[in-house]
Amino acid sequence: MAHDVYHARFVVVGGGIAGVTCAETLASECPEEKVLLITASNLVKAIKNYEQTSRVLETFDVEEQPWSQLEFKSGIQVLQATVSSLAAQEKVVYTSCGKHVHYDKLCICSGGVPKMVPGNHPLVVGIRDTESVKDFQNKLDHAERVIIIGNGGIATELVYEIEGCEVIWAIKDKSIASTFVDEGAAQFFLPHLNSEKQQAHQIVKRQKFSIDRCKCASSLNGFALGPDWAAGQCMKGVKQTSHHVFVKYEVEVSMVMSPEELAKAGLSCQTPDLFRKGNNKEEWPVYVQLTNNCVYGSDLVVSATGVTPNTLPFLPGNNFEVAEDGGLKVNENMMTSVPDVYAAGDVCSASWQLADLWFQMRLWTQARQMGCQAARCMAADIRGTTAPLDICFDLFAHVTKFFNFKVVLIGLFKAQGLGNDYELLLRVTKGEEYIKVVLHEGRLVGAILIGETDMEETFENLALNRTDLTPFKDHLLEPGIDIDDFFD
């Protein structure tokens, strides 16, 4: 049986943010060269409304669109197929459909696979892509109570968006949203856990296409959700109440059980005090035992505990160096240890000498930045030159939204790696803003800004310029003070 054989100067694997950004940048940098994108889904992630708000900070929307639209717009050839293996020495990517793809330069942007809680219960769902969101919404329609496991961005957004349903939020940390904010910011958010959502200040809705996944990709994990993924989605259970959240701190999941397994184990189910008057249901479809030995029943369990790099099809038979977190090690040119193979996004681990104020988090902003950097380096390499590392890798910067508040994270925003050798400046206006600045040797090295502070660009410049703030630090966060006046 003859196999379909493809040849392209540049081949990119993955239709997520990193892969599409890489392919589009390659098409722009090298319009005369053939760029081929391999994606398992008939939908790809496209970036819309991109705005560089400062030297490092950026905002954009993510829109799902048919890959045919990407082909038409960018001239990129798209092959819808699942990668089964890579023969790096021969420079061939093999697909499960029997197609062979030959490349000169390859970029792996295969994303991550959701970590799931122990067990394989049908009422445990992971939130990773649009398909998993639809599955969750269908199950939530009939739910009175949901247990959410995890403390990252997806879990935090879910807790805020779910209505008409009791929520038990189980986290392994001492404070909520600890992946992104410190304990002080968590305290700022706490009053909004069970408060009514203010319709007048709702997050701007982001349009998404809703197109069925093709049969050949129906069992595959899709690509990561983009910014504000939950906005505009219907997240409503069967109860008439709006917000009802109960947090269990410093716990993880020991076991997920059916009613029969619960009875066989001789365990009893607890009901949080917050819910006792609202629900006297005697039997639940699924039960979760936590590491504090408490058992809670619910209609649905959401596993939102992060992702692991999706390297499986590429490792066998190839000499990739793999980081401790499971990602493909890449240098500052986004090159792996295998010649002519690059990687970007969740699948890779930054393994060069990192800038003092930058570190890797598997975020959509970094997926875009890494995809763009990989493309520039691939294009430069075929010209016999090198591409400099973009300034975005000099300073960590991320913009998101939690509990309907704008959240800006800059540099070492939780004093990561500083030990006890740092100083904090803090300004809090209850219900309006939370501003924390991290100083090290008199210089701004990190900040958390919650609310409409309009201070992010100034703080970014102070961090990038390594400005000595010792003479001004006592006035840095005074309300009504224009910080720029200090540096005129």
N, C-alpha and C positions, 0 to 999 in steps of 0.2 A: 504494500500500500504506500503510495507516494505521500510525502509530507509537504505541507505548505512551508516554503522557506522565505523568510524576510531578511532584508539587509538594510541597515541604517547606520549612518555615522554616529548618531546619538540615540540611545534607547533609555527610556525612563520607565521604571516599574512602579505603579501606584497612582490612582486617580484622586488622592486626597490633596490637601493644601500644598504640601511639600512637592509632590509629584507634578501637579498641574503648574505650579509656579516655576519649577525647574524647566519643564517642557516649553512653557510660554517664553521664558527668558532665553532659552537656547534658540527658539525660533526667531526671536528678535535680534539676538547677538549674531547669529549665523544664518541669515535668511536663505543662503545658497545651499545649505546642508539639509539632509533629511533627518527629521526628528520623529521618532516613533514612541508613542506612549502605550504601555500595556496596562489595562485596567480590568479587574474582574467584574466590575459593575457597569451597567449601562448609564450610570450617573457619575459625574465627576464634580469636584468642589471647585467653584470659580470664585475668585475674589472680586468684589464689587465695592465701589465708593471708597477706594483706598485714599487715605489722607495722611501725609507725613506732618504731624502736628508740631514736631520739634526736631532736633537733630537725631534723636533716637526714638522718641515716642511715635506710635502710629496707630491709626484705627482703620478698620475696614469691616465690611459685611461679607459673609460667606453665603453663596447661593449654589444650590444644586441645579445642574443642567445636564441634558443629554450630551454624551461625548461627541455626537455629530455636530453639535453647536460649536464645540471647541475646535473641531476639524475645520469647519467653515470659516470661523473667525481668525484662527491663527495659522492655518496651513499645516497643522500638526497631523500626522497620520496616527490614528488610534486603532489598536488591536484589542478587542474585548476577549480576554482569555485569562485563565488562571495559571500562574507560574508554578510548574512542578519541580523544576531543578535548574541549576546553573552549572555550566561547564566553563569555568573562568579561564582555564588554560586555552581552550579552543575559542573563547569569546562567543559562546552560544547560550541563549536562554531557551529552555524547553517549556512548553505549556502542556497542560493536561488534555488539550484538544488536538495534540499531535503537531503543533506548529513549532518550527525552529526559527529563532530570531538571532541573526548574527549582528554584532555591534563592533564599533571601534571604541566607543566610550559608553559605559553603563552607569546609571544612577539608580540606586535602590531606595525607594520611598514607600515601603510597604506598610508603614505605620506600626500600630501596636495592637495587641490582643487584650481584651478586658480580663482583669483578674476576677475570678468568681469565688464566692464563699464556698466552704466545704459542702459536698453533697451535690446531687443532680436533680433537685426537685423541680417539677414543671412550673411551680409558682415563684421560682427565683429567676428574676430577669436582670440582665445587665444593660446599662445605658451606654451606648458607644456611638451609634449611627442612627440615621433616620428610621431604618427598619426596626431597630430595637425600641425606638421611641414610640412607634406605632403599636408595637406589641404591648408595651407598657400602658399606653393609653387605653387600648381595648380591655385590658385586665382591670385597670383602675376604674372604668365605668361602673363596675359592679362591687367596688370595694368600700368597706366601712373603715378599715384600718390598714396601714402600710408600715412595714419596717424598712428603714433605709440604713444601709451599712456603708460607711465611708465618710470622709471629712474633707474631700477635695472640692473642686469647683462644681462638678456635676451634682454631687450630693447637696451642696449648699443651695444651688439654684433650684433643685427639686423641692427642697423643704419649703422654700419661699413660695413657689408656684402652685403647689398642690392645694386644692380647696375641696370642701365637702368630704373630708376624710381625716380620721385621726392618724397622726404620724408619730412613730417611735423612731428616734434618730440615734443610732448606736455608733459611737465614735471611740477610737482608741486613744484619743488625746485628752488633755485637761480642759480644752476650750474648743469652741466651734470654729470651722473654717481655718484650722491652724496651718493648712498647707500654704495659705496665702497671707494670713494676718496673725498678729500677736494676740496675747491674752487681753490686752487693753482694748484693741479693736473688736475682739469678740464680745467683750462686755458692752461696747457701744451698740453692737448689733442685737444683743439679747432681747431688748424690749420689743423688737420687731418680729420675733419668732411667732408670737400669738396675737399680734395686732392686726386689725383690718387693713387690707391693702388699699392704698389711696389711688383711686382710678385716675385722678387728674395728673398723677405723676408716674403713670405706668411707663415701663421701658418701651422705647420705640420698637415697633414690630418690624421684623426683617422678613421679607418675602422669601419663600422657599417653593421650588417646584416639587410636586408630588407625583412621581412617575414610578410605576411598578418595576421592581427589579426583574431581570430576565431569569428564566428557569435555570440556566446553567450556573448562575451565581447566587441562587436563593439560599444556599447554606453557608455562604461566606460572610465574614465580618465586613461591614462597610467601613468607610473612612470617617475619621473623627469629626464630631460635631464642631461647628465653628462658634464664634462669639455670640452671646445672647441666644443660644440655641433654643432655650425654653420659652422665650418671649413669643407670644402669639399662639402657642400650643394650648390645647384644652387639657388641663390637668385637674380634673374634677371627679370626685367619688360620688357616692349615693347620698351622703348626709347633707343636711341643710346648713350645717355650720360652715364657717369660712376657714379659720385657721385654728388648729389644735395640735400643738407639737410638744412632745415629751422627749428630753435628751437624756441619754445614758452615757456618762463619761467613762473613759479609760476601760473600755470593754472591747472584745472582739467576739466573733462567732465561734462557738464550740461545735454546734450541731444544728442542722435543719431537719425537722421531723414532720411526718404526717400525724394525724390524730391517733392512728393505730400504733405508730412507733412511740408516741408520747405515752400512751397507756402501757405499752409493753415495758418501757423504761421505768414505769412507776413514778413519773414526774408530774408535778402540778403546775398549772399556768398562773402567772401573776397578772394583775391589771394595775397599771399606774394609777396613783391617787388622782391625778388630773382627769382621768377618764372614768372613774368609778360611777359617776352619776349619768354619764352619757352612753355607756354601753355595757349591758349585762349579758352579752352573748356567751353561751356556754361552750360552744365548740367552734374552732376556727379551722380553715382548710390547711394551714401550715403553721408550724411552731418553730421558734428560734430559741435555742439555749445559748446564753452569753457566758463569757468567761467568769462572770461574777455569780454564776449558777442560777441566775434568774431566767425564767422561761416566759416568753410572750407569744401570744397567738395573733395572727393577722390573716388578711385575705391575700396578701402579696408581699414579697420580699424583694427589695432592690439592692443589687450588689453594685456599688460605685466606689470600688477600692483601688482604682488606677488601672494602668495597663502595663504589659510587658512587651518589649520589642518583638516584632513579627519577623524573625530571622529564619524560621524553619526551612523554607524551600532553598535557601542559599548556602547554608553551612556545609552540608555533606559534600566531601570531596574537594573542598576549597580551603585555603589556608587563611581564613579571616581571623584577625585578632578580635576577641570579644571582651568587652568591659565587664566589670563585676555586676552591673545592672542588666546584663544580657544584650546590650546594644553593640552594633558593629563599631569598633573604634575608628574614628576619622581624625585626620589632622586639620590644620587651618585651611587647607584647600578642599576640605570635605572628601578627601581621598581615604579609602580604606587601605588595609595592608595588602590587598590584592591589586596588581597592576591594572590600571584603566577602569577600576570599579570605584565609584563614589557612593555616598549615602547621605540622606538628609531627612530630617523630621524625627518622629518617634522611634524609628528603627535604629538610629545611630546614637553614639555617645561621644561627645566632644572630648578629645584626648590630647589636645595641644596644650601649651602653657597658657592657661586662661588669664585674661585680664583680671586685675584685683577686684573689680566691681561687677564682674559678669559671671554667671553660672548657668547651667542648663536646667530648664524645667520643660517638660514635654507639653508645650502650649502651642496654640495655633499661630501666635505671632512668631515664635521661633521656628515653627515649621516653614512659614513663608520665607523668613530670613535665610534659613539654611538651604532651602530649595533654590533661592536666587543666588546665593553664594556658590553653591555647587555648579550651577549652570555657567556662571561667569568664569569659574576656574576650569571647567571642561572646555569652554570656548577658547580661553587663553592658552590652554595646553596645546591644542591643535595648531595654534599660531606660533608656538614656540616661546610664549611669554608666560607671565604669572599675573594673577589678579590679587590685589591687596585685600586684606581682611576688612570687611565693612565696619564702619564705626559702630554699628548696632551691637557688635561683639565686645565693645569697650565698656558698656554699661548696661546692666540688666534693666529693662523697663517694660512694664506691662500695664494695660488698661483693661478693666473689666467692670462688672456691675454685680453687687450683692445686695439683697434686700432693698432693691431699687435705689441704691446709692452708687454713685460713680466711685470706683476704687482705682487708685494709681499706685503702683509699686515701683520703686526706684532703687537700684543698687542692692546693697546688703540690707534689705528692708527689715529683716529680723536679726540684724547683727550677726549673720551667719559667719562662723569661723573666727570671730573676734575675741572669743573667751570672755573675760571680764574687762577687757581693755577698751572700753567705749563709754560714751556719755549720751544720754537721751534728752531731747527737748520735746515737750508735749503741750498740745493745745486741744482741748475738747469742748465743744459746744453741744450739749445733749440734744440728740435728735437732728442735728444739722451737720456737724463736721467732726472729724477726728484727724489730727495731724501729729505725726511722730517723725522726728528727725534723729538719725543716728550719726554721731560725730566720733571720729577717731583721729587723735592727735590734732584736734582743732579743725578738721576738715569733714565736710559732709560726705558720708559714704553710703547712706541709705535713707529712705523715707517711705512712709505710708501716708497717703492722702485719701481720705474718705469724704465725699461730699463735693460740692462745687467750690473748691478752694482757689482755683486759678493760680496755683503756685507751682505746678509741676514743671513748667519749662524753666523757671528760675532755679528750682532745686536741681534739675537735670544739668544745667550749665554749671552750677556750683560744684557738682560732683565731677563732671568731666574736666573742669578747669583746675581741680584740686585746690580751690580757693581756701586760704587760711581764714577761718571765721572767728578766731579767738577774740578779736576786738569787738565783734558785733553779735556774738552768740546770745547775749542776754536780751537782745532786741529782735532776734531773728523771727520769732513767732508772735510778736506783739500785734494785736488787731489794729488795722488802720495804718500800719507801717508799710511803705513801699520799699521792699528789700533792694530793688534796683538802685535806689537813691544812695545806698552805701558804696556803690561801685561806679558812680559817675565820675 
